[in-house]
Amino acid sequence: MRAVLYDRHGDVDELYLGEVPTPLPAAGQALVRVRACALNGFDPMMLAGTTGLRVPLPMTPCGDASGEIEAFGPGTDTGGWSVADRVMLDPYIPGRGMLGEKARGAASEYVSVPLENLVRIPDGVSFEHAAALPVAYGTALRMIEDRARVQPDETVLVLGATGGVGCCSVQLCKRIGATVIATGSSDRKLERLRDIGADHVLPSRSAELVRMVRAIAGRPRYHAPDSGGVDVVVNYIGGATWAASLKVLRFQGRMVTCGATAGYDPPTDIRYIWSFEQTIIGSDGWTRKGLARLLDIVADGELDPAIHAVRPIEEIREAMGELIARDVFGKSLLTL
Ligand SMILES: NC(=O)c1ccc[n+]([C@@H]2O[C@H](COP(=O)([O-])OP(=O)(O)OC[C@H]3O[C@@H](n4cnc5c(N)ncnc54)[C@H](OP(=O)(O)O)[C@@H]3O)[C@@H](O)[C@H]2O)c1
């Protein structure tokens, strides 16, 4: 079968379309013919080898995928599943790890996964929309609803809101009824953030972010819950944004994180945490229930995944290059 591969860490030139044996499904597994897969923020990090994780090489990128069941492993109790069923894959496989991280990713014609990792795609949801959801939208759903517990009357600052996790965070906060301030790095991206519902947009590369957020949400005051500031900061950027974010949180505000695109050991300012009684919340991954719910709300027309581009798999280098250049809004899809 055809698969995107890289044999060593580096830049997009290391990516190539090669031939590898089609994986044989074991008992309890399904062989899925992949129709669409999606890149995530971690794919360029895995390619570059900057995550600290030991990656088995050659590696295939992409954790997210959707497709059709082609076959079952010998002796598999197929439960309610049949050949040709349309499925989204839950990318985390117990014992094997995450697709595209510890296990070969889904940018290939076929993938074998345990039946437990299949999520049925409802009628009316395309392969592209289904593949856009698992890692980014699944993580955002858990972060916004389960961990940060955003409320309708709250104001939320979403940093780096133009990526997959960010777009979904904006969309979910608006669905809840919150006011959203979102940051992005170009005028085109800021315009698109407004299109998906952001109430206020700010340039992410500005050194004036604290001043600009306070101009919108007001200045936080000690022990004054009704003074200014945002209720929640969604911050998976880290780096220089970390300490800045503490300065715009209202008294007893919350900052939620699921990553650190710009650096995981940033300078901080602990004084803000105690004197403003702030809460830092971690959020990791998604739930299978959450993935099924996302598919349902997309099927109901209540959530429209932000799609940057849909390209044939042959254009993997262009797609990965755009992600590295921060020239993507939402999800970058590849079809096979
Ligand atoms: N823990 C988990 O389970 C989990 C799951 C999914 C993702 N994550 C993490 O969440 C983060 C976001 O993931 P994603 O897939 O949405 O990533 P993404 O699509 O690459 O988006 C991240 C956004 O961050 C901004 N950005 C990129 N590089 C930056 C840099 N060096 N400095 C500052 N801003 C930068 C970009 O926005 P602008 O250029 O417009 O500013 C980009 O749109 C990543 O750190 C990822 O590892 C964690």
Ligand as a Chemical Component Dictionary entry (heavy atoms), coordinates in Angstrom:
data_LIG
# 
_chem_comp.id                   LIG 
_chem_comp.type                 NON-POLYMER 
_chem_comp.pdbx_formal_charge   0 
_chem_comp.three_letter_code    LIG 
# 
loop_
_chem_comp_atom.comp_id 
_chem_comp_atom.atom_id 
_chem_comp_atom.alt_atom_id 
_chem_comp_atom.type_symbol 
_chem_comp_atom.charge 
_chem_comp_atom.model_Cartn_x 
_chem_comp_atom.model_Cartn_y 
_chem_comp_atom.model_Cartn_z 
_chem_comp_atom.pdbx_ordinal 
LIG N1  N1  N 0  -2.593 17.220 25.270 1  
LIG C1  C1  C 0  -3.308 16.856 24.223 2  
LIG O1  O1  O 0  -4.038 15.885 24.287 3  
LIG C2  C2  C 0  -3.241 17.675 22.964 4  
LIG C3  C3  C 0  -4.069 17.361 21.886 5  
LIG C4  C4  C 0  -4.042 18.180 20.763 6  
LIG C5  C5  C 0  -3.152 19.255 20.695 7  
LIG N2  N2  N 1  -2.349 19.500 21.750 8  
LIG C6  C6  C 0  -1.422 20.652 21.724 9  
LIG O2  O2  O 0  -2.208 21.826 21.525 10 
LIG C7  C7  C 0  -1.491 22.751 20.738 11 
LIG C8  C8  C 0  -2.345 23.191 19.550 12 
LIG O3  O3  O 0  -2.531 22.104 18.665 13 
LIG P1  P1  P 0  -3.064 22.359 17.197 14 
LIG O4  O4  O 0  -3.099 21.054 16.520 15 
LIG O5  O5  O -1 -4.268 23.197 17.224 16 
LIG O6  O6  O 0  -1.829 23.207 16.611 17 
LIG P2  P2  P 0  -1.785 24.124 15.372 18 
LIG O7  O7  O 0  -2.851 23.738 14.441 19 
LIG O8  O8  O 0  -0.384 24.110 14.905 20 
LIG O9  O9  O 0  -2.187 25.554 15.974 21 
LIG C9  C9  C 0  -1.526 26.222 16.890 22 
LIG C10 C10 C 0  -1.628 27.731 16.620 23 
LIG O10 O10 O 0  -0.606 28.267 17.417 24 
LIG C11 C11 C 0  0.026  29.339 16.742 25 
LIG N3  N3  N 0  1.461  29.039 16.705 26 
LIG C12 C12 C 0  2.105  28.123 15.979 27 
LIG N4  N4  N 0  3.415  28.150 16.247 28 
LIG C13 C13 C 0  3.586  29.115 17.180 29 
LIG C14 C14 C 0  4.711  29.621 17.880 30 
LIG N5  N5  N 0  5.947  29.144 17.676 31 
LIG N6  N6  N 0  4.522  30.611 18.777 32 
LIG C15 C15 C 0  3.297  31.090 19.014 33 
LIG N7  N7  N 0  2.178  30.648 18.376 34 
LIG C16 C16 C 0  2.332  29.663 17.478 35 
LIG C17 C17 C 0  -0.556 29.442 15.360 36 
LIG O11 O11 O 0  -1.455 30.531 15.343 37 
LIG P3  P3  P 0  -1.079 31.973 14.781 38 
LIG O12 O12 O 0  0.049  31.803 13.814 39 
LIG O13 O13 O 0  -2.323 32.467 14.110 40 
LIG O14 O14 O 0  -0.706 32.765 15.991 41 
LIG C18 C18 C 0  -1.323 28.132 15.196 42 
LIG O15 O15 O 0  -2.495 28.313 14.439 43 
LIG C19 C19 C 0  -0.161 22.095 20.366 44 
LIG O16 O16 O 0  0.821  22.507 21.295 45 
LIG C20 C20 C 0  -0.459 20.622 20.547 46 
LIG O17 O17 O 0  0.700  19.872 20.826 47 
LIG C21 C21 C 0  -2.371 18.742 22.874 48 
# 
loop_
_chem_comp_bond.comp_id 
_chem_comp_bond.atom_id_1 
_chem_comp_bond.atom_id_2 
_chem_comp_bond.value_order 
_chem_comp_bond.pdbx_ordinal 
LIG N1  C1  SING 1  
LIG C1  O1  DOUB 2  
LIG C1  C2  SING 3  
LIG C2  C3  SING 4  
LIG C2  C21 DOUB 5  
LIG C3  C4  DOUB 6  
LIG C4  C5  SING 7  
LIG C5  N2  DOUB 8  
LIG N2  C6  SING 9  
LIG N2  C21 SING 10 
LIG C6  O2  SING 11 
LIG C6  C20 SING 12 
LIG O2  C7  SING 13 
LIG C7  C8  SING 14 
LIG C7  C19 SING 15 
LIG C8  O3  SING 16 
LIG O3  P1  SING 17 
LIG P1  O4  DOUB 18 
LIG P1  O5  SING 19 
LIG P1  O6  SING 20 
LIG O6  P2  SING 21 
LIG P2  O7  DOUB 22 
LIG P2  O8  SING 23 
LIG P2  O9  SING 24 
LIG O9  C9  SING 25 
LIG C9  C10 SING 26 
LIG C10 O10 SING 27 
LIG C10 C18 SING 28 
LIG O10 C11 SING 29 
LIG C11 N3  SING 30 
LIG C11 C17 SING 31 
LIG N3  C12 SING 32 
LIG N3  C16 SING 33 
LIG C12 N4  DOUB 34 
LIG N4  C13 SING 35 
LIG C13 C14 SING 36 
LIG C13 C16 DOUB 37 
LIG C14 N5  SING 38 
LIG C14 N6  DOUB 39 
LIG N6  C15 SING 40 
LIG C15 N7  DOUB 41 
LIG N7  C16 SING 42 
LIG C17 O11 SING 43 
LIG C17 C18 SING 44 
LIG O11 P3  SING 45 
LIG P3  O12 DOUB 46 
LIG P3  O13 SING 47 
LIG P3  O14 SING 48 
LIG C18 O15 SING 49 
LIG C19 O16 SING 50 
LIG C19 C20 SING 51 
LIG C20 O17 SING 52 
# 
